[in-house]
Amino acid sequence: MDKKETPINSEKQRIQELEVISSELSHLKPNACVYQKQNNTNIFFKVDKSKLHSNVKKELKDLKHSS
């Protein structure tokens, strides 16, 4: 029996993903390089780790407050 993708399940999954990403980013070495995949492409660009981490935390906070 397949689980149907509902907006609630999708939101919970996104929260879990963001929590994992935040944890991974916080445990990287200070000089570690971080790359982010651009939407709809297979191209990765180097990004600032601290900016990415703050964006992830903000999105996580917004999702948690909306649910």
C-alpha positions as CSV (number, residue, x, y, z in Angstrom):
1,M,0.0,0.0,0.0
2,D,1.5,3.3,-1.1
3,K,1.5,6.4,1.1
4,K,-0.2,9.2,-0.7
5,E,1.7,12.5,-0.8
6,T,-0.4,14.9,1.0
7,P,0.5,18.6,1.8
8,I,0.9,17.6,5.5
9,N,3.2,14.7,4.7
10,S,5.2,16.8,2.2
11,E,5.6,19.6,4.8
12,K,6.7,17.2,7.5
13,Q,9.2,15.7,5.1
14,R,10.5,19.1,4.2
15,I,11.0,20.0,7.9
16,Q,12.9,16.7,8.4
17,E,15.1,17.5,5.4
18,L,15.8,21.0,6.6
19,E,16.7,19.7,10.1
20,V,19.2,17.3,8.6
21,I,20.7,19.9,6.3
22,S,21.0,22.3,9.2
23,S,22.7,19.7,11.3
24,E,25.1,18.8,8.5
25,L,26.0,22.4,7.9
26,S,26.6,23.1,11.6
27,H,29.1,20.2,11.8
28,L,31.2,21.1,8.8
29,K,34.7,22.4,9.3
30,P,34.9,26.3,9.1
31,N,36.8,26.2,5.8
32,A,34.6,23.5,4.1
33,C,33.3,24.3,0.6
34,V,29.6,24.0,0.1
35,Y,27.8,23.6,-3.2
36,Q,24.1,24.0,-4.0
37,K,22.3,22.5,-7.0
38,Q,20.4,25.0,-9.1
39,N,16.8,24.3,-9.8
40,N,16.0,22.3,-12.9
41,T,19.7,21.7,-13.8
42,N,22.5,19.4,-12.9
43,I,24.8,22.4,-12.2
44,F,26.2,23.0,-8.7
45,F,27.5,26.4,-7.6
46,K,29.7,27.2,-4.6
47,V,27.8,29.1,-1.9
48,D,28.6,30.8,1.3
49,K,28.1,28.2,4.1
50,S,26.9,30.7,6.7
51,K,24.4,32.3,4.4
52,L,23.1,28.9,3.3
53,H,22.8,27.8,7.0
54,S,20.9,31.0,7.9
55,N,18.5,30.5,5.0
56,V,17.9,26.9,6.0
57,K,17.2,28.0,9.6
58,K,14.8,30.7,8.4
59,E,12.9,28.3,6.1
60,L,12.7,25.7,8.9
61,K,11.4,28.3,11.4
62,D,8.8,29.5,8.9
63,L,7.6,26.0,8.2
64,K,7.4,25.1,11.9
65,H,5.3,28.2,12.6
66,S,3.0,27.7,9.7
67,S,2.1,24.1,10.8
